[in-house]
Amino acid sequence: MLFSNEYEQDIKPTDITSRLDFVRLIDQNNWKVGVEVGSFEGKFSEHLLENSSLDVLYSIAKWADRNGDSEVYPPMRSRMACRKRLRKYGKRSVMIQKESLSASWDFPNKHFDFIYIDAGHDSLSVLSDLGI
Ligand SMILES: C[S@@+](CC[C@H](N)C(=O)[O-])C[C@H]1O[C@@H](n2cnc3c(N)ncnc32)[C@H](O)[C@@H]1O
């Protein structure tokens, strides 16, 4: 398992100093259904699936030109990289290519045990993804 450091006992959300340790909260709380909003090349989705007992992780991104994808990496290539990285998880991994808000309408309330938001990083996008 890949953690920022080793813990012997249960951790509280406030103990987390690296997002890598988030997987410990997942298994500790027996969370089974999660979503990463903004998956880019799927590296963090892979970390979540590899190091937890999640039943299913939805990896959502628009993989389009706005908000930096094309500057960092051509969007099509980032989507393909994500697919390549996550396909080994079979049905545990579901990739959805949509705008975050639009994707949120596809799920009923309380569908997810957790929602990890890492899409647009400007304040308007973050507030919008939080539904504020
Ligand atoms: C910062 S990267 C995510 C990095 C990824 N979470 C990781 O840790 O490897 C942002 C991603 O969010 C996606 N994105 C940005 N705004 C979005 C939106 N409104 N809806 C869906 N995806 C969005 C981009 O396509 C990109 O894949």
The ligand as an ORCA input file, in Angstrom:
! r2SCAN-3c Opt
* xyz 0 1
  C      -6.305     19.103    -12.152
  S      -6.838     17.921    -13.328
  C      -7.252     16.569    -12.279
  C      -6.074     15.796    -11.746
  C      -6.477     14.474    -11.127
  N      -7.537     14.639    -10.144
  C      -5.291     13.818    -10.475
  O      -5.134     13.940     -9.254
  O      -4.501     13.175    -11.176
  C      -8.424     18.577    -13.751
  C      -9.308     17.648    -14.560
  O     -10.637     18.130    -14.391
  C     -11.298     18.154    -15.620
  N     -12.285     19.237    -15.534
  C     -12.076     20.566    -15.343
  N     -13.251     21.211    -15.224
  C     -14.217     20.260    -15.347
  C     -15.623     20.285    -15.313
  N     -16.314     21.427    -15.144
  N     -16.289     19.138    -15.483
  C     -15.632     17.970    -15.669
  N     -14.292     17.878    -15.693
  C     -13.596     19.013    -15.537
  C     -10.246     18.347    -16.669
  O     -10.707     17.756    -17.869
  C      -9.074     17.576    -16.038
  O      -9.131     16.221    -16.463
*
